[in-house]
Amino acid sequence: MDRSIERRRTIRIRRSALTSAKLDDIDKPAIKVAETKEELFKAFRLVYDEYHDQGYITKPHPLAIQYNVYNFLPKTCVFIFQSYRDVVSTISYVPDSPMFGLPLDSLYREEADFLRGQGRKLVEIGSLATEKSLRGRNVVMYLYKAVINYGLMTGANDLCLTVNPKHVRFYSDIMLCEQIGDEKYYPWVGAPAVLMRANFDTYAQKMLETYNTEDFETDLASFFLKMRGSKVDSDIDVFRYEREEFLDYDAARYFFMQRPEVLCDLTDDQIDYLEWFYHKALNVPSSLVCPLEASISEGDGQVGRA
């Protein structure tokens, strides 16, 4: 069989099934941005469990929660798919910033700087996890839909992600991403990775041109690009990005105490920024509060400046 015909047939079958989410027995399905300590804890526990199952956890944690400092920056969004109050799928959305950059900079700084040099606004998605019993339900497609719409609405130019090489075909054939970084070893997950991106300047048009052909039975262009196309995505707060509101100080401190190593490699300026941002929630002068790392007692773990 001709390779191009085989490829189109495979993609057609897979795309046709992707919008069948099988949500009937999911209790009160909804998508939102995690805003509370409880919601974030459940999301971070789900990421840990998924990564552990895949062999990506290099250092076990007693509370079985997985996250990094980028999860606590003010414009980061941890999207969650809920079944009533349970978090059954999650993905993190991290906008680029001059002070912190992106998680992918640890491997692909040169590629990211090339895009930044063109004045492009980058975001990175990662920490994708879905409860094992629901992995065949396609709930993750609704999270992809959420971050695509969020990125388009907030003016992002490039949606970037690092993926295991075994998933490259899905992201290129189904999600219409392009590979822009060579395969490298990613120590944080103990596995290889490649860098991919969706160019949002042309993404909508590319979707329309790809999906509106006789090769495909399902109109995934409409599925991804229509924000209010389903009952499960009506709770997305598209204005949160501009408000710079996030956790209160006590909740943030709790997570920093549980994994103090997320602060260890930060610069003085980065630590000072986090102190300022989270102490701002207390509405007291910064001179009257203790720095974040000093407020972590010896019993909880210590964090010091380099």
Secondary structure, 3 states (H helix, E strand, C coil): CCHHHHHHHHHHHHHHHHCCCCCCCCCCEEEEECCCHHHHHHHHHHHHHHHHHCCCCCCCCCCCCCCCHHHHCCCCEEEEEEECCEEEEEEEEEECCCCCCCCCHHHHHHHHHHHHCCCCCEEEEEEEEECHHHCCCCHHHHHHHHHHHHHHHCCCCEEEEEECHHHHHHHHHHCCCEEEEEEEEECCCCEEEEEEEEECCCHHHHHHHHHCCCCCCCCHHHHHHCCCCCHHHCCCCCCHHHCCCCCCHHHHHHHHHHCHHHHCCCCHHHHHHHHHHHHHCCCCCHHHCCCCHHHCCCCCCCCCCC
